Amino acid sequence: MKKPPIRYSIKPLSTQAHTFEVRCNVANPDPAGQRFALPAWIPGSYLIRDFARHIVAIRAESGGKPLRLNKIDKHTWQTAPMRNGGPMTVTAEIYAWDLSVRGAHLDQTHAFFNGTSVFLRVHGQEDAPCLLDIQPPAGNACKDWRIATALEPAHGEQGCARLHGFGLYRAAGYDELIDHPVEMGSFTLARFKACGVPHEIAISGHHDCDLERLSADLKRICEWQIRFFGEPAPMSRYVFLVTAVGEGYGGLEHRASSALLCSRNDLPYPGMQGLSEGYRTFLGLCSHEYFHTWNVKRIKPAAFMPYQLERENYTTLLWAFEGFTSYYDDLALLRSGVIELKDWLELTAKTIGNVESGPGRRQQTLAESSFDAWSKFYRPDENTPNAVVSYYAKGALVALALDLTLRRKTHGKISLDDTMRALWQRHGKTGIGVAEDDIRLISEELSGINLRRFFADAVHGTGELPLKKLLAPFAIKLDWEAAKAPSLGIKITSENNELKLATVYSEGAAQAAGLSAGDILLAIDGLRVTPASIDRQLARYQPGDSIKVHAFRRDELMEFKVRLDPPPAGTAKLTLGGKSDRLRREWLGA
């Protein structure tokens, strides 16, 4: 029997108070008492965020009469039993002041929301179709507002929305409903087609973006990725939802859209020559979230099949779903012709340097980093660099190492590209979750190579990746440009010309002397030290020299005797080490 739809509505209640009114109407509620819950987290961002804490008020009614609603845990409510049955409605007022890609935000300039922040899940009816009525704010101040979302208008229904208009939209079920973020406002809009699929770029906030250039660059990136996995694309339409701010960076993937936060200065401006570092970073972000359309939105860890939205979903595979995506995001820029080989070498060298500079890589494996994302990676503190390795950055280097290993040992016949395409065919298209060993097993099957040792070392071990050795057959040299000054073993932040220790690295000179994160450095050997002068002052000493450091810890002046370490490894450099050969051309397409 066809299930009646769950009917939702959402409207900006007060742009000044930053509140939405959200209604959920259930035609056939559980007569013993219907349960409702708001997700505790949003897929793609692995941290319990307890979105229900933003509910200001909530009530239920049936037949025009109030219905008792009991809260049974921090994000779940249950109605009183209903003797006579009939439809019921739950109405919530939700505070929305999170200007990020993960939550909901509302003011007089725009509105944005993810479904996980605002739409209650109807227990037992998650598979029922959903109809969503998106309503405009009251008054004339927002009369020019329109809608940007990948949700499909509810054709055939009374009140069906027109494209970019307010009105009724449709989702096949709750999982689809919450996987389509929505932007309301007077945003700028650009359109292009990639392999015949309509794509849109909606940009909110003040900006002077060259939409023609951005569209042309994204078209090349999107077409390369679609053809990489194979046409047709898995979506009929795609939307980049961009919020431009003074300073900001972030992205979150969805099945047919991505939510992006960027600095307005990172967008290309009319007449801009070349490719600025900021614009290159923004294109890399777009490429990363777009690659997730396949890798994590459809090729999923078995632990995410289905998502359990009320609690943590543990997997040891985030190194593959985020790390492999981080490898291919920049590679897609290169192979699509948006950046040059020198840019890719620079970006990859930066990733190598970032991983090698973190002591945490010697403490935590990639599998552990993935599993502990909920408690460690997404909750960083001053000791995180000493204890945690990034499954994004090191995962990208493992992808690089695996790609090079497969290409070299099969003489270019098999690569990581083949593994990704096999994952798409066997898991993405079928909906079968990826088990813990599937990536290794597929790579072994395709290549005929025993990769147990590789995965044991790279994913389940803490040893160094042999990148220099792996890159050499592809005529790429990895070298290190050492820093000149001896090392204190610290990471600093500065504010009001004060030099504050953000991190004191494990087994470094500062830690050995007793300095701690949060200390404010005042002087070295009796001379004031500032963010601008510290490198210059340290350069006057030699490794092994002892210096006297004065610092404030809270309001206490303290003195430390520090024995300086040798300069750190410094900056990684990738250069072409010989004439281009077939293996490198087939790999990089350049």
N, C-alpha and C positions, 0 to 999 in steps of 0.2 A: 504494500500500500504506500502511495506517495506521501512523504512526510510534509506537513505544513511548514512553511518557512518561519524561522525566527526573525522577527521584525525589530530592527534597531533604528533609532534616530539619534542624531547628534547636532547640536547647535551651540554656537558661542553664546553663553548666557550673559557674561559681563566681560568686555574686553579690559575694563579698568581693574576688575578683581581677578582676572585671568581664570575664569571658570567656564567649563562646558556643562551643558545639561545633556545627559545621555539616557535614553530610554531603551528598554529591552522588553518586547511583548512576546509572550509564549502562548500559543494557541492551546496546546495540550500539556499543561504542567503536571508534574507528579502529584497525584491527589494526597499522598502521604506527606507532602511537603517538598517543594522544589528547591534544589540547591543551585546557587550561583557562586562563581568565583572569578576573581581577577588574577591574571597570571602574576607569578612572582618574579619572572625574568623574561627577557626578550631574546628569541633565538638569534645567534650571531654575536651576542655580548654575554659572556659567561660569568655572570655575577647576579646573585639574588638582590633584586632592587625593590621588592615589596611595593609594587605600584599601587596597591590598595591603600597605602598610607596617604595618598592624595585625594581620597574620597572625603569630601566635606560633609555630605549628607546623603542618605539613601533611604528609600521607602518603597513599599509594595502596595498594590491595590488590585482588586478584582471586582468587576461589576460595579465600579464606581465607589466601592467601599474600601477603607484601609484594610490591609492584611498584615498581620504580625510578621516581622522579619527578624530572625534571631541570628546574631553573629556567632559562628561556632569555632572559627580560628581567625588568624590575622587577615586572611583574604577570602573567606568563605562565609556565605549567608544561607539560611534556610527558612522558607516560609512556613507558616503554620499549616496544618492539614486543611484541605478544602473539601468539605462534605459534598458540595453540589458541582464541583468541577468548574469548567469554563476557563476562558483565557485570563491571563494575569499580566501585569506590567510592573517592572521594577524601574525606578527612576533614581539616577545618581547625579549629584553635583560634584564635579571633579576639578580640582585645582591644577592648572597647567602653566608652569613657569620654569620648565626645563628646556633651555635652548641648546639641545643636543640632537643627535640622530637617533636617540634611544627612547625618548619620552614624548611629552606633549608640551606645546608652548602656544600661548595666546596673548596678544595685545592688540592695540588699535591699528597696527601695521600689517599683521598677518596672523594666521593660525596654522599650526602643524600638529599632527598626532599620528602615533603608531597605535594600531588596534589593541596591542597588549596593555596600553596605558588606560584605555577608556571603555573597552567592550567586555562586559561580563560573559563568562562562559556558562552555558546552561548544561548542567551535569546530566549526562545520559542522552543529550540531544546534540552532541558536537558535530555529528554528520548531517544534521538537517540543513537544508539550504538557508541562506541568510539574505535578507533584503535590508539595505541601509539607506535611510533618508538623510542626506546631508543638507542641513538647512543654513541659510545665511544669518548673520547677526542682524539684530533689529536696527533701524535708523538709516539715515542717508550717508553717514560717514563712511560706510563700507559698501556703498552701492556698486562700486566697480569691481568688487571681489569676484573671483571665479575659482574653479577647482582644478587641481593637477593631481592625478592619481592613475594607477594602472588598473584599478577596479573597472569592471565593465558596467556600462549603464544597463538597467533592468528592462531591456526591450520587451514589449508586450504587457508591461505593468503600468497601471495608471500612475502618473507622476514620474514616469521614467525621465532620468536626467539626459540632457544633451551633452555631448562631449565638452568638458570643461565647465559644465553648468551645474547648479544645485539641483537636487532632486534624488531620484531613487537609483541605487546601484545594487549589483547582485554579486554574491559569492556562493560557491558550491557548498561550503561548510565553514565552521568556525576557524579552522586552520588557514583557510584561504582568506577569510575576512581580516584576520590580524596580520596577514603578510602583505598588505597593500597600504603603506602610509599615504596620508592625504595632506596636501598643502592647500590652504585657502588664502587668497589675497590678490593683489594687483601685480603679480609677478610678470617678468618678461618670459617669452616662450619662443623656442626655436625648434624646428623640425628637420629630420632627415630620415632617409631609409637606409638600412643596412641589410643587404641580401634580401631586399624586398619587404623587410619588416619595418613598420613605422616606429620611429624613435622620437622622443621629445626631451628637451632640456628646459626645465622651469627654474628660473633663478629669482629668488626673493632677496630683498635687501638692496641697499645702494650699490651700484656698480656701473662700470662703463665697458662691459665685456664686448669683445668682437665676436658676436654670435656666429658670424659666417665662418671665421677661422676655427672656433671651437667645434662647430658642427662638422666641419671637414675633417678635423683631426680625430674626433670621436667616431666618425663614420669609418675611417680606416682601421681604428682599433677594434671596433665592434665587428666589422666584416671579417677581420683576420680571426677573431675568436670563434665566430660562428662557423667559418670554414675549417678551423682547427678541429672542432668536434664533429663537424659534418652538418650540412643543411638537411632538413629545414631547422631553423632555430626553435627552441622549446617554448617560445612565447610568441603570441601574435602581435604584441605591442610592448614597448619598453619606455620607461620614464626615468630620467635623471632628475631628482628633486634636490636642488642646490640652494643652500642658504649662505649668502655672502655676508661676512661680518668683518670687523676690523682685524681681529686676530682669532684664528680658530682652525681646527683641523679634525676631521673625523668622517667615517663612513660606515654604513650598515647595509648589508645586502638583503634583498628580497627577491621573490621568485620572478617578478617582472619589472622591478624598479630598484633604485638605490637611493638612500637618503645620504646627502653629502653636506658637510660643513667646511667652509674654506675661508681663507682671508681674501677679501675682494682684490687685493693686490696680486694674488696668484692667478687671477683670470687674465686672459690676453686682452689687450686694449687695442683699439683701432690704430693701425700704423706701427704696431710693435714689430721690431725686427728681431729675427732669431728666436731662440727658445730660452726664456728666462728660467732660472732654477725653480722659482715658485710655480711657474706654469707647468714645468716638467713634473714637479711633485703632484700637482693637481691632476694631470693626465694619468700619472701612476695610480693615484687614488681611484679615479674612475675605472681604470683598467682592472684594478684589484677587485672592486665590487662587482664589476660586470663578469669577470671570470667565475665568481661565486654563483652566477646563474646556473652553472653546471656543477662546479665543485663545492658542495655543501648544501645548496638548495635542492639539488636532485640526486647527486652522488652524496649519500649521507652515511655517517657512521651508524652501525647497527644500534648503538645506544640511543640514537635520536629517532628511532622508528617505533612508535611515534614519539614526539616531544612530550615530556612530562612537565607541564608548565607550573606545577605547584612546588617543585623541588629541583635540586641540582640533577643534571644528567651527565654522569661521568663517562669519559672516554679517554683513552691514551693516544688518540689519533689526531688531535688538533694540529700537531706538527705537519701532518699531510694536508689537511684541509685549509689551514691558514698559511703554513710554510710553503707548500707547493704553489698556492695561489700567489704568495709574495714573490716566488721565483718567476712565475709566468707573467705577472703584471708588467714588470719592466721588459721582459723578453718580448712580450706582445708589442710594446712601444717600438722596439728595435725591428722586429720582423715585419711590422706593418709600415715601417719607414717614417714613423713620426719622430724618432730620435736617431742619432748616428751611433756608430760603433763606439766612438770615444765617450759618448754619454753613458752607454751601457757599461763600459768598463769602469767608469767613475762611480756609477751607482752600485755596482757589484763590489767594488773595492771598499766603498763606504760600509756596506753590510758586513763584509769580512772584518773590517776594523772595529765595528760596533760589537760584534760577537766576541772577538778576541780580547777586547778591553774589559770584559765583564768577568770577574772572578766566579760568578755564579755558574758559569759553564762547566766548572770543575766540581761543582757540588750537586747539580741536579741534571738528570737525563731529560731528553726531549719527551719521552713517554711520561715521566713524572711531572714535567712542566704542564703537559696537556691535562693530566688528571687533576692537578692542583690549581688549575686556572681559577676555579671558583674561590679559593681561599688565599692564593698567593699572587698570581699574575695580575688579576684585576683589583687587588688590594695592595698596591705597592707602598713601601715605607722606606725609611732611610737605609735599611739593610738589604733591600731587594737586590741591588746589583751584586751583592756578595753571595746571595742564596738562590737566585732564580735565573734561569736561562730563558730567553724569549723563543717560544715555539714559532713565532713569525720569522724572526731573523735567522736563527740557527736552522729552523725548518727549511728556509729558502736555500741555505748553504747545503743542507743534506740533499735537497732536490737537485742542486747543481752537481754535487758529487755523484749522486746516483745516475744522473743523465750522462755525465762524462764517463762513468764506469761502463754503462751499457753500450754507449757509442764506441768506446775504445775496444772493448772485449768482443764486440760483434762486428767490428770494422765498419761501423756506421749503418748496419742493417736494422738495428733495434735501438730505440731511445726511450726516454721518459715520455715523449709524445705518444708512443705506442701504448704505454701503460695507461696514460690518461684516457686515451680513446677506448681502450678495453674496459676501463672502469665505467665509462659513459654507457657503453653498449650493455654491459653485464649488470650494472647497478643503477645508473642514472635512468635508463629507459625502462627498467623492470621494477624499480621501487624496492629492490632487495638491498638491505643495509650492508655496509662494508664492515667485515669482521676484522679483528685486530691484525691478523696475518695476511689478509687478502692482497694488500699492495705488494708485499714481498712475493707471495705465491704467483701473482699474475706476472710480475717482472721476471721471475725465474722461468715460468712457463714460456713466455715470449722469447726470452733470450737464450735459454738453455744454460744459464749461469747459476751456480750455487751462491746465493746472496745472504746466507745465514750470518756469516761473519760480518759482512758490511752492516746489516741492520743491528746486529748485536752491539757493534762498536758505535755506530752513528746515532742510533735511536735509543738504545738501552745502555749506553756507556757514556763516559764523560771525557774520553780522550779527544785529542785534537784531530780535526778532519785533515787528511793529506792533500789539501787543495793545490799546493804548489806542484806536487808530483802529478796530480790528475790533470792540471791545466797544461803542463808542458807538452804533451803530444799534440795539443791543439794550437801550438805556437803562441801561447799566452804566458807571460812571465808574471809571477807574483813576488813582489819585493816589499820591503818595509823601510820607510823613511823615519828613522829614529828621532825622537824629540831631543833637543839640545840641552835643556836644563835637567838637572837631577830631579828626582820625584819625591814628593811628599806622600803620594798615595791617597789623594783626595779628589772629590768632585765638589765644586763650589757653586754657590749662587750668590748673587749680589743684589742689594737693595739699599738705596740711599748711601751708596759708596761703601757699604759694609760688606765684608767678605765672610760669608757664612758657609760652614761645612755641610753640604747636603748629604754626602756619603763619605765615610772613611773606609777605604778598601781593605779587605782582609789581607793580613800579613804585610801590609805596607808600613812605611816609615811612621806615618802619623798614628796609626793604630798601636804600633809597638811602643810609641812614646806616651800613649794614654789619651791622645786627643779623641773626641767623639763627635758624631753627627749633631749638628745644632750649635756647636761652639762657634764663636765669632773671633776670627783672627785679628789681632791688633798690630803686632809688631814682630819682626824677625831681627834678632840681634840688636834690639833697641831702636830699630827704625820702623816707622809706621808702614804697614803693608795695606794695599788697596787692590781691588780687582784689576785695575790697570797696571799696577806695578809688580805684582807677585812673580810673574814669569821673568821679568827683568832682574828682580832681586835674586831669585833662585839661580839664574844663569851665572852668577858670580861665584858659585860654589862648585865643588866637585863631589861626585858620589863618594859616600863614606864620611864626608865632613859632618860635624855636629853643629847644630844651630840652636839658639835659644828662642823659643816662641812664646809670646804672651797672647792669651786669649780669654775672652769672657765665656763662662759657662753659666747660663742664666745671669745672675747679677754678681757672680764671684769672679774676681780676677785670678787667673791661674798661669803658672809658668811650666813649660815643658822643654826637655832636652831631646831634640830630634836628630837621629842619624840618617842622613839623606840616602835614598836608594838610587841605583842607576836609572837613567832615563827609561821611560816605558818604550815598548816596541814602536809606538808611534803610529804613523799613517800607512795603511796598506795602499799599494800602487799596482795596478794591472796595466801591462803594456804588451803590445804585439812583439813576440820574440822571434819572428821569422816570417817568411813569405806565407801568404794564405794557402792553406791546403784544403783538400776536399772535405775532410772531417769538420773543419771549422766553418767552412762555407755552408755545409748542410745543417750544421747546428745553429749558427747565428743568422743565416740568411744575409750576411753582409761580408 
